[in-house]
Amino acid sequence: MKKLLMYISISILMIACVESKKINGELNNGDPFSGVVNANDDKAKIFQNNIKLFSQNDFSYVSKYLAQNFTLKTATDTTVVANGPEEAINYWKNIHTIFDEISFEKGLLQTYYQNNGDVWTSYFGTLYAKGKFTGNDIVIPIDAWIKWENDKIIQQIDMLDSKYIAEEIEASIIID
């Protein structure tokens, strides 16, 4: 009886390990867009730190992590809004010229290691800020995606409702 229980226990453990691999995407099922999702890897931690530094108007991370061919897109624009680290810094500094008290909730950070070799880290959370020209407190749900090539970020896509940004820009023009 003990041997039977031992064999059953070992069998269950082996099946659980195989099932766990399937759930975590470690078995390549042939789908190039399948893969592994990790919520606490080094890339997610880097993105979290970059978000924190951005909110402080500190772009010291750019030279270490952004590739020279980096592109930045927003969901509200069909074209690239910044090419390369320098243009990205200028774009982000402009955000700080219209908003104060920029912060982000902790949110959900995950890195997707796809079977096709692509690596993306995403942030799903909320952006908080105070308009410098309207004085409005804003709350914007945001999804930000960065694509990695080795240890460099080659692309960022920000998905957010830009109406508050447009309102703040309009208010800045009226005041000038």
N, C-alpha and C positions, 0 to 999 in steps of 0.2 A: 504494500500500500504506500509506503514511504517513497519507494522508487517511482511509482506511478504519479504521485503528487509532485515529485521533483521533475519528472519529464514534462508534466503539464505546465508547471511553473516556468521551466526553461522555454518551452514552446511559446507560451504567452509572452514572455519577455522578448523573444526573437521577433515575433509578429509585431509587437509594440514598437520595436526599434525600426522595423521596415516601414510601418505605418507612419511613424514620426518623421522618417526621411521623406516620405511622400508629402506629408503636410508641410514640411519646411522647404519643399522644392528642391531637395538635394538630388532627387532622381530626375535626370533629364528626360522629359517626356516627348521630346522632339519639337515642342512648341518654342520658337525663338523668343517669345515674349513672356514665357514662364520663367521662374527662377526662384531666388531666395530673397525674402524680405527680412531686414534686421532693423530693430528699433533702437539699438544701443551700440552701434559700431563707431569706429573712429570718424568716419565721414559724417555721420549724424551729429557727433559731438563738435566737429569743426564747423558745420553749418550753424549749430546753436550758438557757438561763440561768435561767428561772423554776424549773425542777427543781433546779438548783444552789442557788438562793437558798432555796427551800423546805427543802432538806436542812439549811441553816444556820439555820433558824427565822427567816428574814428575809423579810418579806412586803412589802417596799418596792415590788415590781413590781406589786402588786395595783392601786393607784390608776391606774397608767399603762395597764394592759392589760385589766383586767376591766370589762366593761360593768355598769351599774347593774342590768340585768335578768339578770345572770349566774346560772346554775343549776349545781349540782354534784350528780351522781348516782353511785352505785356499783352495780356489777353484783350485789352482794349485797342491795340494797335496791330495792324497786319504786317508792319515792317519792324526791322531791328531798331531799337531806340538807342542802343549804344554798341559800338564795336571797339573791343580792346579795353584794357583796364583803365586807361586815362579817361575815355569817354564815359565809362561806367561810374567812375568817381565823380565826374562833373554832373552826371544825371542824378546820382544819389545826393550830392551836395545841394542840388536844386530843391530836392524834397525837403531838406533841412532849412532852406530859405523861406519856405511857406508854412512849415510846421515846427512847433516846439513840443517838448515832453513826449517824444516818440518812444514807444515801448511796445513790446510784444508779449502776449501771454505765452506760457511755456509751450503749449500746443503739442502736436504730435509730429515727431520727426522720425522718418523711416528711410532706410536705404534699400533700393531694389537692385539686386544683382541679377540681370537677365541672362538667359541662356545664350543670347546672341552677342554677349560681351558688353552690352551697354550697362552703365552704372548710373543710377539717378538717386538723389536724396531729395525728399520732399518735406515741406513744413506745412501743416494745416493748423491754422490758429487765427488769432485776431491781432490787428494793429490798432494801437491807441495813440492819439496825438491831439494837440491843441492847435487850431488854426491861428497863425500869427496875424492875419488880417481880419478874419471874421470873429475870432475869439471862440469859435465853436469847438466843443469837445467832440472828437470823431471816434467812431468805432467801426472798423472795416474788417470783415472776414477776409482772410487772404490764404491763398494756396501758392506756395513758391516752390519751384522745382529747379534743381541744379543738376547738370549732367557732368560727370567726371570722365576724364581721360587720364588714366594712371592716377596721379595725385594732384591733378590740376582741374579746375573748373573751366569747362569750355563753353557752357551755355547756362543761362538762367531764364526761366519763364515765370513771370508773376501774374497770377490771376486774381483780380480784385475789382470791385466796383469803383470806378474812377470819378464818380460824381462829386465826391468831397474834394478831391484834388482839383477838379475843374472849377468848383465854386471858390476855392482858395486862390487859385490863379486869377480868376475873374475879379475877386475882391482886391487882389494886389494891384491890378491894372487900374481899377477905379481910384484907389488911394494915391497911386503915382500921378 
